[in-house]
């Protein structure tokens, strides 16, 4: 919700998402809440895959510290083109491409 109130939230059936307080929050903010099928995590496959990727990345936090690991993960995730859309999340959200170290290498090699 950093940029706006979402139109829709898709979640699993965890108690934090099925509570009356969360339902009231969604209703008061005009958010449509959809849940995935119970006992069928594949129906929420994209989120499940993200959690798996995130957990794997955060295991590195033991050596660097979780704050640095989290920031590096988010930066990489936001720069990586999505298999379905072919665009990076930062491009879809903000309409711009973030610069990374690889861009610096490319620009130097073209000189």
Backbone as a chain_set.jsonl record, in Angstrom:
{"seq": "XXXXXXXXXXXXXXXXXXXXXXXXXXXXXXXXXXXXXXXXXXXXXXXXXXXXXXXXXXXXXXXXXXXXXXXXXXXXXXXXXXXXXXXXXXXXXXXXXXXXXXXXXXXXXXX", "coords": {"N": [[0.82, -1.195, 0.0], [2.105, 1.122, -0.361], [1.901, 2.94, -2.462], [-0.78, 3.224, -3.173], [-4.202, 2.387, -2.345], [-4.989, -0.963, -2.746], [-7.015, -2.543, -5.332], [-7.761, -5.159, -5.142], [-7.092, -7.968, -3.041], [-5.459, -11.001, -2.929], [-5.384, -13.91, -1.104], [-4.35, -16.636, 1.085], [-6.243, -18.884, 3.173], [-5.612, -18.173, 5.77], [-5.867, -17.435, 9.292], [-5.387, -14.765, 9.844], [-6.326, -13.522, 7.593], [-8.962, -14.219, 7.408], [-10.236, -13.151, 9.521], [-12.632, -11.123, 11.266], [-11.881, -8.502, 11.674], [-10.014, -8.039, 9.584], [-11.686, -8.38, 7.386], [-13.456, -6.25, 7.806], [-11.651, -4.133, 7.498], [-10.973, -4.407, 4.762], [-13.492, -3.964, 3.596], [-14.063, -1.32, 4.448], [-12.134, 0.064, 3.049], [-12.693, -0.378, 0.44], [-11.711, -2.674, -0.809], [-11.514, -5.603, -2.658], [-11.596, -8.837, -1.518], [-10.177, -11.914, -2.135], [-9.927, -15.395, -1.71], [-7.725, -18.237, -1.883], [-8.223, -21.703, -2.845], [-9.104, -23.911, -0.224], [-6.796, -26.087, 1.347], [-5.388, -26.469, -0.986], [-2.73, -25.537, -2.132], [-1.575, -25.071, -4.632], [-3.33, -23.558, -6.095], [-2.777, -21.054, -5.367], [-0.34, -20.539, -6.467], [1.605, -18.66, -7.444], [2.088, -16.932, -5.277], [2.942, -18.835, -3.413], [5.3, -19.692, -4.613], [6.784, -17.34, -4.518], [7.118, -17.083, -1.727], [8.709, -19.333, -1.211], [11.032, -18.655, -2.68], [11.749, -16.306, -1.343], [12.225, -17.237, 1.304], [14.407, -18.928, 0.823], [16.314, -17.052, 0.011], [16.56, -15.477, 2.302], [17.907, -17.118, 4.023], [20.549, -16.537, 3.823], [20.859, -14.479, 5.547], [22.058, -15.087, 7.906], [24.769, -14.699, 7.677], [25.138, -12.083, 6.676], [23.35, -10.416, 7.958], [19.946, -9.676, 8.551], [18.711, -7.311, 7.61], [20.272, -6.21, 5.504], [20.25, -8.38, 3.756], [17.504, -8.562, 3.187], [17.027, -6.083, 1.857], [18.683, -6.383, -0.412], [17.464, -8.606, -1.585], [14.861, -7.592, -2.183], [15.512, -5.534, -3.992], [16.657, -6.999, -6.127], [14.475, -8.646, -6.787], [12.562, -6.784, -7.63], [13.767, -5.847, -9.92], [13.904, -7.981, -11.673], [12.617, -9.411, -14.603], [9.278, -10.622, -14.911], [8.044, -13.89, -15.509], [5.507, -14.218, -16.678], [4.548, -11.637, -17.448], [6.736, -10.514, -18.687], [7.956, -8.214, -17.974], [9.685, -6.234, -15.516], [8.691, -5.898, -12.054], [9.096, -3.237, -11.058], [9.022, -1.741, -13.388], [6.403, -2.117, -14.28], [4.949, -1.042, -12.15], [5.937, 1.598, -11.693], [6.612, 2.542, -14.152], [9.217, 2.859, -14.966], [12.66, 1.922, -15.465], [14.809, 0.535, -13.159], [18.189, 1.274, -12.316], [20.996, -0.871, -12.263], [24.012, -2.597, -11.153], [24.8, -4.163, -13.341], [23.983, -2.634, -15.508], [25.838, -0.594, -15.45], [28.158, -1.982, -16.145], [27.518, -2.792, -18.749], [27.314, -0.291, -20.022], [29.927, 0.638, -19.849], [31.301, -1.255, -21.364], [30.422, -0.68, -23.886], [31.738, 1.569, -24.607]], "CA": [[0.0, 0.0, 0.0], [3.012, 2.264, -0.389], [1.535, 3.903, -3.494], [-2.228, 3.433, -3.203], [-4.995, 1.293, -1.794], [-5.208, -1.92, -3.833], [-8.393, -2.89, -5.682], [-8.013, -6.544, -4.755], [-6.07, -8.736, -2.336], [-5.646, -12.446, -3.023], [-4.653, -14.508, 0.002], [-4.769, -17.966, 1.476], [-7.314, -18.836, 4.165], [-5.048, -18.015, 7.109], [-6.766, -16.748, 10.237], [-5.192, -13.314, 9.75], [-7.088, -13.019, 6.443], [-10.377, -14.557, 7.543], [-10.762, -12.503, 10.726], [-13.629, -10.07, 11.047], [-11.15, -7.236, 11.612], [-9.47, -7.891, 8.236], [-12.822, -8.199, 6.48], [-13.922, -4.867, 7.996], [-10.643, -3.272, 6.881], [-11.156, -4.472, 3.306], [-14.761, -3.323, 3.242], [-13.992, 0.134, 4.65], [-11.204, 0.633, 2.072], [-13.129, -0.713, -0.913], [-10.819, -3.709, -1.336], [-12.139, -6.904, -2.91], [-10.725, -9.882, -0.959], [-10.395, -13.236, -2.702], [-9.057, -16.407, -1.096], [-7.443, -19.422, -2.693], [-8.935, -22.893, -2.402], [-8.619, -24.521, 1.01], [-6.009, -27.316, 1.196], [-4.941, -26.593, -2.367], [-1.797, -24.425, -2.279], [-1.232, -24.799, -6.029], [-4.218, -22.532, -6.635], [-2.136, -19.795, -5.017], [1.013, -20.926, -6.832], [2.542, -17.543, -7.575], [2.46, -16.5, -3.93], [3.702, -19.908, -2.797], [6.636, -19.668, -5.199], [7.467, -16.181, -3.957], [7.504, -17.4, -0.346], [9.831, -20.27, -1.293], [12.191, -17.877, -3.124], [12.086, -15.387, -0.258], [12.825, -17.997, 2.407], [15.736, -19.363, 0.39], [17.192, -15.889, 0.008], [16.763, -14.99, 3.661], [18.827, -18.001, 4.743], [21.839, -15.849, 3.788], [20.863, -13.454, 6.583], [22.905, -15.528, 9.024], [26.121, -14.182, 7.48], [25.138, -10.642, 6.39], [22.358, -9.676, 8.73], [18.683, -9.769, 7.811], [18.335, -6.053, 6.97], [20.98, -6.121, 4.232], [19.741, -9.46, 2.907], [16.157, -8.177, 2.751], [17.129, -5.003, 0.866], [19.234, -6.954, -1.646], [16.436, -9.46, -2.182], [13.807, -6.751, -2.76], [16.053, -4.853, -5.161], [16.767, -7.993, -7.206], [13.128, -9.088, -7.168], [11.903, -5.696, -8.349], [14.453, -5.665, -11.207], [13.847, -9.193, -12.492], [11.381, -9.544, -15.397], [8.37, -11.696, -14.529], [7.866, -14.852, -16.6], [4.205, -14.035, -17.313], [4.391, -10.317, -18.068], [7.931, -10.15, -19.435], [8.44, -6.938, -17.458], [10.03, -6.21, -14.1], [7.666, -5.236, -11.24], [9.304, -1.784, -10.964], [8.59, -1.139, -14.653], [4.941, -2.14, -14.318], [4.396, -0.181, -11.114], [6.326, 3.002, -11.791], [6.856, 2.923, -15.531], [10.623, 3.157, -15.203], [13.593, 0.834, -15.233], [15.825, 0.858, -12.172], [19.556, 1.022, -12.75], [21.735, -1.78, -11.403], [25.433, -2.696, -11.484], [24.961, -4.703, -14.692], [23.837, -1.521, -16.449], [27.129, 0.107, -15.476], [29.096, -2.824, -16.896], [27.125, -2.709, -20.165], [27.628, 1.029, -20.568], [31.389, 0.739, -19.957], [31.784, -2.117, -22.437], [30.041, -0.098, -25.171], [32.586, 2.742, -24.887]], "C": [[0.861, 1.255, 0.0], [2.539, 3.33, -1.365], [0.037, 4.179, -3.57], [-2.924, 2.264, -2.514], [-5.272, 0.319, -2.936], [-6.698, -2.154, -4.095], [-8.748, -4.266, -5.145], [-6.812, -7.115, -4.012], [-6.437, -10.207, -2.49], [-4.788, -13.066, -1.937], [-5.067, -15.967, 0.191], [-5.854, -17.809, 2.543], [-6.779, -18.767, 5.592], [-5.969, -17.192, 7.99], [-6.603, -15.232, 10.182], [-5.988, -12.707, 8.604], [-8.578, -13.321, 6.545], [-11.012, -13.904, 8.765], [-11.761, -11.409, 10.357], [-12.945, -8.713, 10.915], [-10.591, -6.996, 10.205], [-10.591, -7.666, 7.227], [-13.377, -6.776, 6.582], [-12.961, -3.87, 7.353], [-10.821, -3.234, 5.367], [-12.416, -3.729, 2.885], [-14.671, -1.803, 3.365], [-13.058, 0.818, 3.658], [-11.549, 0.275, 0.636], [-12.258, -1.753, -1.593], [-11.606, -5.015, -1.482], [-11.156, -7.977, -2.427], [-11.134, -11.237, -1.518], [-9.435, -14.204, -2.039], [-8.858, -17.569, -2.048], [-8.196, -20.615, -2.101], [-8.28, -23.476, -1.152], [-7.914, -25.834, 0.691], [-5.535, -27.543, -0.24], [-3.97, -25.457, -2.671], [-1.415, -24.11, -3.717], [-2.121, -23.732, -6.64], [-3.684, -21.13, -6.314], [-0.644, -19.919, -5.336], [2.012, -19.79, -6.908], [3.015, -17.068, -6.204], [3.298, -17.561, -3.231], [5.13, -19.933, -3.327], [7.443, -18.483, -4.67], [7.957, -16.474, -2.545], [8.704, -18.341, -0.336], [11.121, -19.53, -1.687], [12.676, -16.96, -2.008], [12.778, -16.107, 0.894], [14.23, -18.462, 2.056], [16.733, -18.225, 0.432], [17.519, -15.429, 1.42], [17.658, -15.913, 4.492], [20.229, -17.406, 4.779], [21.963, -14.821, 4.915], [21.746, -13.835, 7.756], [24.306, -14.942, 8.902], [26.158, -12.667, 7.294], [24.301, -9.818, 7.349], [21.085, -9.589, 7.901], [18.315, -8.48, 7.088], [18.976, -5.921, 5.583], [20.454, -7.167, 3.261], [18.365, -9.113, 2.357], [16.222, -7.101, 1.671], [17.679, -5.512, -0.462], [18.2, -7.822, -2.356], [15.374, -8.611, -2.883], [14.291, -6.025, -4.013], [16.128, -5.803, -6.35], [15.396, -8.418, -7.717], [12.43, -8.028, -8.013], [12.511, -5.436, -9.721], [14.266, -6.821, -12.178], [12.539, -9.265, -13.272], [10.573, -10.776, -14.973], [8.121, -12.595, -15.731], [6.552, -14.617, -17.359], [4.118, -12.72, -18.08], [5.571, -9.933, -18.96], [8.534, -8.825, -18.992], [8.768, -7.071, -15.978], [8.928, -5.503, -13.315], [7.847, -3.718, -11.149], [8.864, -1.075, -12.242], [7.074, -1.061, -14.726], [4.334, -1.152, -13.33], [4.688, 1.284, -11.356], [6.603, 3.472, -13.212], [8.298, 3.313, -15.811], [11.487, 1.954, -14.865], [14.635, 1.296, -14.232], [17.205, 0.507, -12.713], [20.237, 0.095, -11.744], [23.193, -1.841, -11.862], [25.658, -3.266, -12.886], [24.82, -3.618, -15.756], [25.133, -0.733, -16.561], [28.161, -0.672, -16.288], [28.796, -2.737, -18.39], [27.535, -1.376, -20.773], [29.144, 1.207, -20.731], [31.907, -0.091, -21.127], [31.427, -1.551, -23.814], [30.878, 1.132, -25.53], [33.708, 2.434, -25.805]], "O": [[0.378, 2.338, 0.331], [2.755, 4.517, -1.122], [-0.369, 5.262, -3.991], [-2.288, 1.275, -2.15], [-5.745, 0.736, -3.993], [-7.531, -1.986, -3.205], [-9.885, -4.515, -4.744], [-5.664, -6.788, -4.316], [-7.568, -10.611, -2.221], [-3.593, -12.784, -1.853], [-5.995, -16.461, -0.449], [-6.328, -16.698, 2.782], [-7.425, -19.25, 6.521], [-6.745, -16.366, 7.509], [-7.553, -14.493, 10.44], [-6.296, -11.515, 8.627], [-9.374, -12.722, 5.822], [-12.203, -14.088, 9.015], [-11.718, -10.852, 9.26], [-13.381, -7.87, 10.131], [-10.68, -5.883, 9.686], [-10.454, -6.849, 6.316], [-13.726, -6.168, 5.571], [-13.387, -2.89, 6.741], [-10.821, -2.163, 4.761], [-12.4, -2.957, 1.926], [-15.147, -1.08, 2.49], [-13.169, 2.024, 3.441], [-10.791, 0.584, -0.284], [-12.081, -1.722, -2.811], [-12.272, -5.463, -0.549], [-10.012, -8.018, -2.879], [-12.285, -11.654, -1.391], [-8.267, -13.881, -1.828], [-9.7, -17.851, -2.9], [-8.735, -20.538, -0.997], [-7.055, -23.525, -1.043], [-8.384, -26.605, -0.145], [-5.309, -28.68, -0.654], [-4.324, -24.516, -3.382], [-0.973, -22.997, -4.004], [-1.722, -23.066, -7.595], [-4.098, -20.145, -6.926], [0.205, -19.461, -4.57], [3.155, -19.943, -6.478], [4.206, -16.83, -6.0], [4.258, -17.233, -2.534], [6.069, -20.169, -2.567], [8.638, -18.607, -4.405], [9.093, -16.145, -2.204], [9.62, -18.163, 0.466], [12.175, -19.756, -1.093], [13.878, -16.855, -1.762], [13.799, -15.641, 1.4], [15.138, -18.4, 2.885], [17.877, -18.414, 0.845], [18.651, -15.031, 1.695], [18.118, -15.518, 5.563], [21.016, -17.732, 5.667], [23.063, -14.347, 5.2], [22.142, -12.964, 8.53], [24.966, -14.709, 9.914], [27.121, -12.026, 7.716], [24.549, -8.624, 7.518], [21.146, -9.443, 6.68], [17.665, -8.537, 6.044], [18.307, -5.565, 4.613], [20.239, -6.879, 2.084], [18.092, -9.346, 1.179], [15.527, -7.209, 0.661], [17.196, -5.118, -1.524], [18.076, -7.778, -3.58], [15.025, -8.873, -4.034], [13.551, -5.917, -4.991], [15.711, -5.454, -7.454], [15.18, -8.535, -8.924], [11.778, -8.352, -9.006], [11.853, -4.868, -10.593], [14.451, -6.653, -13.383], [11.463, -9.191, -12.678], [11.137, -11.838, -14.712], [8.0, -12.108, -16.855], [6.508, -14.804, -18.575], [3.668, -12.692, -19.226], [5.425, -9.125, -19.878], [9.516, -8.365, -19.574], [8.204, -7.91, -15.276], [8.288, -4.596, -13.846], [6.859, -2.982, -11.162], [8.388, 0.06, -12.192], [6.52, -0.059, -15.181], [3.332, -0.501, -13.627], [3.796, 2.126, -11.242], [6.806, 4.663, -13.449], [8.576, 4.016, -16.782], [11.098, 1.086, -14.084], [15.274, 2.329, -14.429], [17.359, -0.446, -13.477], [20.079, 0.251, -10.533], [23.562, -1.207, -12.851], [26.62, -2.883, -13.553], [25.474, -3.684, -16.796], [25.486, -0.26, -17.641], [28.945, -0.083, -17.031], [29.712, -2.623, -19.204], [28.038, -1.324, -21.895], [29.585, 1.869, -21.67], [32.847, 0.318, -21.809], [32.063, -1.905, -24.807], [30.745, 1.675, -26.627], [34.501, 3.317, -26.129]]}, "num_chains": 1, "name": "protein.A"}
